[in-house]
Amino acid sequence: MYYRKISCALVATAITLSGFAQPKKAAPQSKMDQFVSSLMQKMTLDEKIGQLTQYTSDMALTGPSIRAGYKEDIQKGMVGSIFNAYTPAYTRQLQEMAVKNTRLHIPLIFGYDVIHGHKTIFPIPLGESSSWDLAAMEKSAHIAAAEASADGLHWTFAPMVDIARDPRWGRIAEGAGEDVWLGSQIAKARVKGFQGASFDGTTVMACTKHFAGYGFIQGGRDYNVVDVSQRTLWETILPPFKATVDAGVGSFMTSFNEIAGVPSTANKWLVTDVLKKQWKYDGFVVTDYTAINEMVNHGNVANEKEAGEAAINAGIDMDMQGSVFAKYLKQSVGEGKVKVQTIDEAVRRVLEAKYKLGLFADPYKYCNEDRAKTEIMSAANLDAARDIARKSMVLLKNYQQVLPLKKSGSIALIGPLANDQRDMIGNWSGAGDWHKSVTLLDGIKAVAGSGVEVNYAKGANFSDDKSIVAQMNSQGGELVNDDPEALLKQAMDAARKSDVIVLAVGESQGMTGEAASRSDISIPESQQRLMREIYTLGKPVVLVLMNGRPLTLTWEDAHFPAILETWFAGTEAGNAIADVLFGNYNPAGKLTITFPRSVGQIPLYYDMKKTGRPADPNNKYSSKYLDISNDPLYPFGYGLSYTTFTYTQPVLDKKTIKATDKLNVSVTVTNTGSYDGEEVVQLYIRDVVGSVTRPMKQLRNFQKVFLRKGESKEIKFTLTNDDLKFYDANMKFTSEPGDFKVFVGSNSRDTQEADFKLTL
């Protein structure tokens, strides 16, 4: 009640003063404008700079805690946001510091990395994207938001919408893969899921990141340099960001890298000219962690003070953890290097976000301990996590129908990921408690029932490289290395007495994600040795992969009959994987990222352009490798099922269209196998001749359809002129008359095609 009275008083003052402050304004001010304008008139420069400053809580096994110095800053009104702050009790404690002890009683925003679930952990985003189920991805984001908001949070630093085409980069796990069109659809779905229709206390503000180009770092090495053309920037990198603006995302985060020689955090063209002016974005922009400070290392500024000036003048609204604004902005204003108006514009955006979240009306709106007890990790949330995990899995190979497994006989479950709770929830699992995750061993026992004898053996360490293990453990990896010879002997004993072998191999969660780039993306050598020894037994083997990126699997694909990609599937991972292995769920996932045969092919993606000398085995002077095929091991859009599907040739209702026309495309898909199942029917186009060269294929739509065995269904798509547009030779976004191809199929490689023409 204390704060509600103050809040109402501020609103009343804002209404009274607004008439005098801007008497000639044509349009009437909204209540939010009136409130924020009145509040800003009362603020000192120090208080304004405080709103642009974000600090972190310290995290420990006992939960988050605030540093003494930050506590004092909060009570002085010198902090606008705290991240790594959650639980209703802790956030209430911090909010009371801000609301009760400061002069103007301005509440804090609490942010956190809710990347693929809060307490109930869903598959990593790259895994979720493989479901091609936009409704499911929106639902998982909504559940994450419901749990996070019940746990005291207002704001998540997600979604990451970076298009990425280099699997050496660990953060590829955090995005939606390589395709611009699909990535844009997923970006919108996740924003909608996090934010809902309104900030009603059960949703959180989303944050689009990383703006822009982070997925194009050179060599796949995290935090490295980016150097891209304007064409690549506009055609490939920026569209998913624009999609989230259109979806109403509340905040943006800059990237660590540079664009055209200027770090994103100081890039006025990117942040102000494109985002705020051209796209008319009205949310606020926060830096990534200490990104302003790091500009000194980039070399575009001489010191942190200059870095702060460059950032605020570029359009940055909040400094994450760097303290640069707090230390230097007041001095910069005094020296005339930063205008008060520039600071005011940033402060207004931050205050408007707090207003939209409802924090001025009730700063404790998200501090409901009773709701936390019922919302977090509810039975319904866990059921949803299990279902979405199943949908995310991709069947890469199933020779002679080794899968699904029978619920009888004996199974050897072998591998470092077979009975491992820690790695089930993957990287960027935030507040998730890995102690509550379901292992594959427990999942198989629960799903298979008493009719199956399970013989378990660890088989191998994640890695026998002591330096790698030490590095992983220094970052919370908790890897335990046992005697490799003893592990292998136990594995071989378990395998010999079993009918079928399930090998659970891949990466530990610390081998992927932020600051986890790998130059070699094969399965670690310790596990390769295990696989080779198991292969010598001549028994049927199912390879279950857990990883955060595409892996090079040429040997595995050549030697094992069945391979199931499960990613890091979350809290319910073990149950979900077992559902797929035993046929309780027929896998329908499709890759959203290309799997190369070798790191030497990287970058490798489906919508590459033709070369003037395409690969020709009979011509030495053509574009090819001496040692391997140009083709990927598994292409974009690829994924098998326990059943099979056939496609007819696509039928077009017109052979010639004008820009004002719609082109209807239809194809009949038939389930020709022995199981009911889902298929992701994919539609691609190619502009045959353009004023600039065009990709060989571009995804433009898809439908996920369920078909019973023997059932056929006509699938219909509609193409419009917008689907044919691109940036022409003059960088104008337009379509050009000429010949086009349309492709429909089960993945980017295996398609049926038809032709049409666009005329003026």
Residue pairs with C-beta under 8 A, 6 or more apart in sequence:
2 100
3 99
3 100
3 105
3 362
3 363
3 364
4 361
4 362
6 105
7 105
7 360
7 361
10 35
10 38
10 39
10 360
11 31
11 34
11 35
11 38
13 38
14 34
14 35
14 36
14 37
14 38
14 39
15 31
15 34
15 38
16 38
17 37
17 38
17 41
18 29
18 33
18 34
18 37
18 38
21 37
21 41
22 29
22 37
29 37
32 352
32 355
32 356
35 355
35 360
36 348
36 351
36 352
36 355
39 104
39 106
39 351
40 48
40 344
40 347
40 348
40 351
42 104
43 51
43 104
43 347
45 330
45 333
45 340
45 343
46 77
46 78
46 330
47 77
47 78
47 103
47 104
47 106
48 343
48 344
48 347
49 78
49 325
49 326
49 329
49 330
49 343
50 73
50 76
50 77
50 78
50 79
50 80
50 326
51 80
51 106
51 347
51 350
51 351
52 80
52 312
52 317
52 318
52 319
52 325
52 329
52 343
52 346
52 347
52 350
53 73
53 78
53 79
53 80
53 81
53 318
53 319
53 323
53 325
53 326
54 79
54 80
54 81
54 82
54 83
54 111
54 286
54 318
54 319
54 320
54 321
55 67
55 70
55 73
55 79
55 81
55 82
55 83
55 321
55 323
56 82
56 83
56 84
56 321
57 64
57 65
57 66
57 82
57 83
57 84
57 85
57 90
58 64
58 65
58 66
58 67
58 84
59 84
63 87
63 90
64 84
64 85
64 86
64 87
64 90
66 74
66 82
66 85
66 94
70 79
70 82
71 97
73 79
73 326
74 82
74 94
74 97
74 98
74 101
74 102
74 108
75 97
75 98
75 101
75 102
76 102
77 98
77 102
77 103
77 104
77 106
78 326
79 98
79 108
80 106
80 108
80 109
80 318
80 350
81 108
81 109
81 110
81 111
81 155
81 286
81 318
81 350
82 94
82 108
82 109
82 110
82 111
83 110
83 111
83 112
83 155
83 157
83 320
83 321
84 112
85 91
85 94
85 110
85 111
85 112
85 152
85 153
86 110
86 112
86 148
86 151
86 152
86 153
86 431
87 151
87 152
87 372
88 150
88 151
88 152
88 366
88 367
88 368
88 369
88 372
89 152
89 367
89 369
90 152
91 110
91 152
91 153
91 366
91 367
92 152
92 364
92 367
94 108
94 110
95 107
95 108
95 363
95 364
95 367
98 105
98 106
98 107
98 108
98 363
99 105
99 106
99 107
99 363
106 351
106 354
107 354
107 359
107 360
107 363
109 154
109 155
109 205
109 350
109 353
109 354
109 357
109 359
110 152
110 153
110 154
110 155
110 366
111 153
111 154
111 155
111 156
111 157
111 207
112 118
112 148
112 153
112 155
112 156
112 157
112 430
112 431
113 156
113 157
113 158
113 428
113 430
114 144
114 145
114 148
114 153
114 156
114 157
114 158
114 194
114 204
114 430
114 431
115 124
115 125
115 156
115 157
115 158
115 160
115 174
115 428
115 429
115 430
116 122
116 123
116 124
116 125
116 128
116 140
116 144
116 426
116 428
116 429
116 570
117 140
117 143
117 144
117 147
117 385
117 429
117 430
117 432
117 570
117 571
118 144
118 147
118 148
118 151
118 153
118 376
118 430
118 431
118 432
119 147
119 151
119 376
119 377
119 431
119 432
119 433
120 143
120 144
120 147
120 376
120 377
120 378
120 381
120 382
120 384
120 385
120 432
120 570
120 571
121 385
121 425
121 426
121 429
121 432
121 437
121 570
121 571
122 128
122 140
122 143
122 144
122 385
122 388
122 389
122 570
122 571
123 388
123 389
123 392
123 426
123 567
123 568
123 569
123 570
124 173
124 174
124 426
124 427
124 428
124 548
124 567
124 568
125 159
125 160
125 173
125 174
125 175
125 176
126 172
126 173
126 174
126 175
126 176
126 177
126 548
126 549
126 567
126 592
126 593
127 389
127 392
127 393
127 566
127 567
127 568
127 569
128 136
128 137
128 140
128 388
128 392
129 137
129 175
129 176
129 177
129 182
129 183
129 186
129 392
129 592
130 177
130 392
130 393
130 394
130 565
130 567
130 589
130 590
130 591
130 592
130 639
131 137
131 388
131 391
131 392
131 588
131 589
132 182
132 589
132 590
132 592
132 680
132 702
132 704
133 388
133 391
133 704
134 185
134 186
134 189
135 189
136 387
136 388
136 391
137 186
137 189
137 190
137 193
137 388
138 189
138 190
138 192
138 193
139 193
139 384
139 388
140 193
140 384
140 385
140 388
141 158
141 159
141 189
141 190
141 191
141 192
141 193
141 194
142 193
142 194
142 196
142 203
143 381
143 384
143 385
144 156
144 193
144 194
145 156
145 193
145 194
145 195
145 196
145 202
145 203
145 204
146 202
146 203
146 375
147 375
147 376
147 377
147 381
148 156
148 204
149 201
149 202
149 203
149 204
149 366
150 202
150 366
150 368
150 371
150 372
150 375
150 376
151 372
151 376
151 431
152 366
152 367
152 372
153 204
153 366
154 204
154 205
154 357
154 359
154 366
155 204
155 205
155 207
155 250
155 251
156 194
156 204
156 205
156 206
156 207
157 207
157 209
157 253
158 190
158 194
158 206
158 207
158 209
159 186
159 187
159 190
159 191
159 194
159 206
159 208
159 209
159 244
160 171
160 174
160 175
160 209
160 210
161 175
161 176
161 183
161 184
161 186
161 187
161 208
161 209
161 240
161 241
161 243
161 244
162 171
162 174
162 175
162 209
162 210
162 213
162 214
162 215
162 237
162 240
162 255
163 175
163 177
163 178
163 179
163 180
163 183
163 215
163 216
163 236
163 237
163 240
164 171
164 172
164 175
164 177
164 178
164 215
164 216
164 593
165 178
165 215
165 216
165 593
165 594
165 602
165 603
165 604
165 605
166 172
166 215
166 216
166 217
166 219
166 220
166 602
166 603
167 220
167 521
167 549
167 550
167 551
167 593
167 596
167 602
168 219
168 220
168 221
168 517
168 518
168 519
168 521
168 549
168 599
168 602
169 215
169 217
169 220
169 221
169 222
169 517
169 549
170 222
170 427
170 511
170 512
170 513
170 514
170 515
170 516
170 517
170 518
170 548
170 549
171 214
171 215
171 222
171 513
171 514
172 215
172 548
172 549
172 550
172 593
173 426
173 427
173 428
173 512
173 513
173 548
173 549
173 567
173 568
174 427
174 428
174 513
174 514
175 183
175 215
176 182
176 183
176 186
176 187
176 240
176 592
177 183
177 591
177 592
177 593
177 636
178 592
178 593
178 594
178 605
178 606
178 607
178 636
179 592
179 606
179 607
179 636
179 699
180 235
180 236
180 239
180 240
181 239
181 698
181 699
181 700
182 592
182 699
182 702
183 239
183 240
184 239
184 240
184 242
184 243
185 243
187 208
187 240
187 241
187 243
187 244
187 247
188 243
188 244
188 246
188 247
190 206
191 206
191 208
191 244
191 247
191 248
191 249
192 247
194 203
194 204
194 205
194 206
195 203
195 204
195 205
195 206
195 248
195 249
195 250
196 202
196 203
199 205
199 356
199 357
199 358
200 358
201 358
201 365
201 366
201 368
205 250
205 251
205 353
205 356
205 357
206 244
206 249
206 250
206 251
207 249
207 250
207 251
207 252
207 253
207 286
208 241
208 244
208 245
208 249
208 251
208 252
208 253
209 252
209 253
209 254
209 255
209 288
210 253
210 254
210 255
210 256
210 257
210 264
210 288
211 241
211 252
211 253
211 254
211 255
211 264
211 270
211 271
211 275
211 285
212 233
212 237
212 238
212 241
212 255
212 259
212 264
212 270
213 226
213 228
213 233
213 237
213 255
213 257
213 259
213 264
214 226
214 255
214 256
214 257
215 237
216 226
216 228
216 232
216 237
216 257
217 223
217 224
217 225
217 226
217 257
218 224
218 225
218 226
218 227
219 517
220 517
220 518
220 519
220 602
221 517
222 514
222 515
222 516
222 517
223 256
223 257
223 515
224 257
225 257
225 258
226 255
226 257
226 258
226 259
228 237
228 259
230 731
231 692
231 727
231 731
233 259
234 727
234 731
234 733
235 726
235 727
238 274
241 252
241 275
242 279
245 275
245 279
245 280
245 281
249 283
250 283
250 284
250 353
250 356
251 283
251 284
251 285
251 286
251 353
252 275
252 281
252 283
252 284
252 285
252 286
253 285
253 286
253 287
253 288
253 320
254 264
254 265
254 267
254 271
254 285
254 286
254 287
254 288
254 291
254 316
255 264
255 288
256 263
256 264
256 288
256 291
256 294
257 263
257 264
258 264
258 267
258 298
258 300
259 267
259 269
259 270
261 300
262 269
262 270
262 300
263 291
263 294
263 295
263 298
263 300
264 270
264 271
264 291
265 287
265 288
265 291
265 292
265 295
265 310
265 311
265 314
265 316
266 295
266 300
266 301
266 307
266 310
266 311
266 314
266 316
267 314
268 313
268 314
268 315
270 314
271 285
271 314
271 315
271 316
272 314
272 315
275 281
275 285
275 315
276 315
282 349
282 352
283 349
283 353
284 317
284 318
284 346
284 349
284 350
284 352
284 353
285 315
285 316
285 317
285 318
285 349
286 316
286 317
286 318
286 319
286 320
287 311
287 316
287 318
287 319
287 320
287 322
288 320
289 320
289 321
289 322
290 320
290 321
290 322
291 320
291 322
292 304
292 307
292 308
292 311
292 316
292 319
292 322
292 324
292 325
293 304
293 307
293 322
293 324
295 301
295 307
295 310
295 311
296 302
296 303
296 304
296 307
300 310
301 307
301 310
304 322
304 324
304 327
304 328
305 324
305 327
305 328
305 331
305 332
307 324
308 319
308 324
308 325
308 327
308 328
308 329
308 332
309 328
309 332
309 337
309 338
311 319
311 324
311 325
312 325
312 329
312 332
312 338
312 342
312 343
312 346
313 338
313 342
316 346
317 346
317 349
317 350
318 346
318 350
319 325
319 326
329 338
329 343
332 338
333 339
333 340
333 343
354 360
357 365
358 365
359 365
375 381
377 436
377 571
382 571
382 572
385 570
385 571
385 572
385 576
386 572
386 575
386 576
386 579
387 576
388 570
389 566
389 569
389 570
389 572
389 573
389 576
389 577
390 576
390 579
390 580
390 585
390 587
391 588
391 589
392 566
392 567
392 569
392 589
393 564
393 565
393 566
393 567
393 569
393 576
393 577
393 580
393 587
393 589
394 564
394 565
394 587
394 589
394 590
394 591
394 638
394 639
395 403
395 562
395 563
395 564
395 565
395 580
395 587
395 589
395 639
395 640
395 641
395 642
396 545
396 553
396 557
396 563
396 564
396 565
396 595
396 634
396 638
396 639
396 640
397 557
397 560
397 561
397 562
397 563
397 640
398 561
398 562
398 640
398 642
399 561
399 562
400 561
401 642
402 500
402 540
402 542
402 561
402 562
403 542
403 562
403 564
403 580
403 581
403 583
403 642
404 580
404 581
404 582
404 583
404 642
405 411
405 448
405 500
405 502
405 542
405 581
405 582
405 583
407 448
407 449
407 451
407 452
407 582
408 451
408 452
409 452
409 453
409 499
409 500
410 452
410 453
410 454
410 455
410 497
410 498
410 499
410 500
411 444
411 448
411 452
411 453
411 454
411 455
411 498
411 499
411 500
411 501
411 502
412 455
412 456
412 457
412 491
412 494
412 495
412 497
412 498
412 500
412 501
412 502
413 419
413 440
413 441
413 444
413 454
413 455
413 456
413 457
413 494
413 502
413 504
414 456
414 457
414 458
414 459
414 491
414 494
414 495
414 501
414 502
414 503
414 504
414 530
414 534
415 458
415 459
415 460
415 502
415 503
415 504
415 505
415 527
415 530
415 544
416 458
416 459
416 460
416 461
416 462
416 504
416 505
416 508
416 527
417 423
417 440
417 504
417 505
417 506
417 544
417 546
418 439
418 440
418 441
418 456
418 457
418 458
418 459
418 502
418 504
419 439
419 440
419 441
419 442
419 456
419 458
420 439
421 434
421 435
421 437
421 439
422 434
422 437
422 478
422 508
422 509
423 434
423 508
423 509
423 546
423 568
424 434
424 437
424 438
424 439
424 546
424 568
424 569
424 570
424 571
424 573
424 574
425 432
425 434
425 437
425 509
425 568
425 570
425 571
425 573
426 509
426 512
426 513
426 548
426 567
426 568
426 569
426 570
427 509
427 510
427 512
427 513
427 514
427 516
427 548
427 568
428 513
428 514
429 509
432 570
432 571
436 571
437 570
437 571
437 572
437 573
437 574
438 571
438 572
438 573
438 574
438 575
439 573
439 574
440 502
440 504
440 544
440 573
440 574
440 577
440 578
441 454
441 456
441 574
442 574
442 575
443 573
443 574
443 575
443 576
443 577
443 578
443 579
444 452
444 454
444 502
444 574
444 578
444 581
444 582
445 454
446 574
446 575
446 578
447 575
447 578
447 579
447 581
447 582
447 584
448 454
448 578
448 582
453 498
455 494
455 495
455 497
455 498
456 494
457 487
457 490
457 491
457 493
457 494
457 495
458 482
458 487
458 490
458 491
459 487
459 488
459 490
459 491
459 503
459 527
459 530
460 484
460 487
460 488
460 491
460 505
460 526
460 527
460 529
460 530
461 469
461 479
461 480
461 481
461 482
461 484
461 487
461 526
462 469
462 472
462 479
462 507
462 508
462 511
462 524
462 526
462 527
463 469
463 472
463 479
463 524
463 525
463 526
464 481
464 484
464 525
464 526
465 524
465 525
465 526
466 481
468 524
469 477
469 479
469 481
472 479
472 508
472 510
472 511
473 479
475 510
475 515
476 510
477 508
477 509
477 510
479 508
479 510
484 526
484 529
487 530
488 529
488 530
488 533
491 530
491 533
491 534
492 533
492 534
492 537
495 501
495 534
495 537
495 539
496 537
498 539
499 539
499 540
500 539
500 540
500 541
500 542
501 534
501 537
501 539
501 540
501 541
501 542
502 541
502 542
502 544
502 581
503 530
503 531
503 534
503 541
503 542
503 543
503 544
503 560
504 544
504 546
505 523
505 527
505 530
505 531
505 543
505 544
505 545
505 546
506 523
506 527
506 545
506 546
506 547
506 551
507 524
507 546
507 547
507 548
507 549
507 551
509 548
509 568
510 516
511 518
511 548
512 518
512 547
512 548
512 549
513 548
518 549
519 599
520 599
521 549
521 550
521 551
521 552
521 599
522 528
522 551
522 552
522 553
523 531
523 551
523 553
523 556
528 555
531 543
531 556
531 559
531 560
534 541
535 541
535 559
535 560
540 561
540 562
541 560
541 561
541 562
542 560
542 561
542 562
542 563
542 564
542 581
543 556
543 560
543 562
543 563
543 564
544 564
544 566
544 577
544 581
545 551
545 553
545 563
545 564
545 565
545 566
546 566
546 567
546 568
546 569
546 573
547 565
547 567
547 568
548 567
548 568
549 593
550 591
550 593
550 594
550 595
550 596
551 595
552 595
552 596
552 597
552 598
552 599
552 633
553 563
553 595
553 633
554 597
554 598
554 633
556 563
557 563
557 633
564 577
564 580
564 581
564 587
565 589
565 591
566 573
566 576
566 577
566 580
569 576
569 577
570 576
576 585
578 584
579 585
580 586
580 587
583 642
583 675
586 641
586 642
586 643
586 675
586 676
586 677
586 678
587 639
587 640
587 641
587 642
588 639
588 641
588 677
588 678
588 679
588 680
588 704
589 639
590 637
590 638
590 639
590 680
590 682
590 746
590 747
591 634
591 635
591 636
591 637
591 638
591 639
591 747
592 636
592 637
593 636
594 604
594 605
594 606
594 632
594 634
594 635
594 636
595 632
595 633
595 634
596 602
596 604
596 632
596 633
597 628
597 629
597 631
597 632
597 633
598 628
600 625
600 628
601 625
601 628
601 630
601 632
604 632
605 636
606 635
606 636
606 637
606 696
606 697
606 748
606 749
607 636
607 695
607 696
607 697
607 698
607 699
607 748
608 695
608 696
609 693
609 694
609 695
609 696
610 693
610 696
611 623
613 619
613 621
613 622
613 623
614 622
614 623
615 622
615 623
615 624
615 630
616 622
616 624
617 624
623 630
624 630
631 749
635 747
635 748
635 749
636 747
636 748
637 680
637 682
637 699
637 746
637 747
637 748
637 749
638 746
638 747
638 748
638 749
639 680
639 747
641 673
641 675
641 677
641 678
641 679
642 673
642 674
642 675
642 677
643 671
643 672
643 673
643 674
643 675
643 676
643 677
643 709
644 671
644 672
644 673
645 669
645 670
645 671
645 672
645 673
645 677
645 679
645 707
645 746
646 669
646 670
646 672
647 667
647 668
647 669
647 681
647 744
647 745
647 746
647 752
648 667
648 668
648 669
648 752
649 667
649 752
649 754
650 665
650 666
650 667
650 742
650 743
650 744
650 752
650 753
650 754
651 665
651 666
651 667
651 754
652 663
652 664
652 665
652 742
652 754
652 756
653 663
653 664
653 665
653 666
654 661
654 663
654 664
654 756
655 755
655 756
655 757
656 756
656 757
656 758
656 759
657 663
657 756
657 757
657 758
657 759
658 758
658 759
658 760
659 721
659 735
659 758
659 760
660 721
661 721
662 718
662 719
662 720
663 718
663 719
663 720
663 742
663 756
664 716
664 717
664 718
664 719
665 683
665 716
665 717
665 718
665 719
665 742
665 744
665 754
666 714
666 715
666 716
666 717
667 681
667 714
667 715
667 744
667 752
668 712
668 713
668 714
668 715
669 679
669 681
669 705
669 707
669 712
669 713
669 715
670 707
670 710
670 711
670 712
670 713
671 677
671 679
671 707
671 708
671 709
671 710
671 711
671 712
672 710
673 709
674 709
675 709
676 706
676 707
676 708
676 709
677 706
677 707
677 709
678 704
678 705
678 706
678 707
679 704
679 705
679 707
679 746
680 702
680 703
680 704
680 746
681 702
681 703
681 704
681 705
681 715
681 744
681 745
681 746
682 699
682 701
682 702
682 744
682 745
682 746
682 747
682 748
682 751
683 699
683 700
683 701
683 702
683 717
683 719
683 742
683 743
683 744
684 697
684 698
684 699
684 700
684 742
684 743
684 744
684 745
684 748
684 751
685 697
685 698
685 700
685 719
685 723
685 724
685 740
685 741
685 742
685 743
686 694
686 695
686 696
686 697
686 698
686 740
686 741
686 743
687 694
687 724
687 726
687 736
687 738
687 740
688 694
688 738
688 739
688 740
688 741
689 738
689 739
690 726
690 728
690 736
690 738
691 728
691 729
691 736
692 726
692 727
692 728
692 729
694 726
697 743
697 748
697 751
699 748
700 719
700 723
701 717
701 719
701 723
703 715
703 717
705 713
705 715
707 713
715 744
717 744
719 742
721 735
721 758
724 735
724 740
724 758
725 733
725 734
725 735
726 733
726 734
726 735
727 733
728 734
728 736
735 758
736 758
737 757
737 758
737 759
737 760
738 757
738 758
739 755
739 756
739 757
740 755
740 756
740 757
740 758
741 753
741 754
741 755
742 753
742 754
742 755
742 756
743 751
743 752
743 753
744 751
744 752
744 753
745 751
745 752
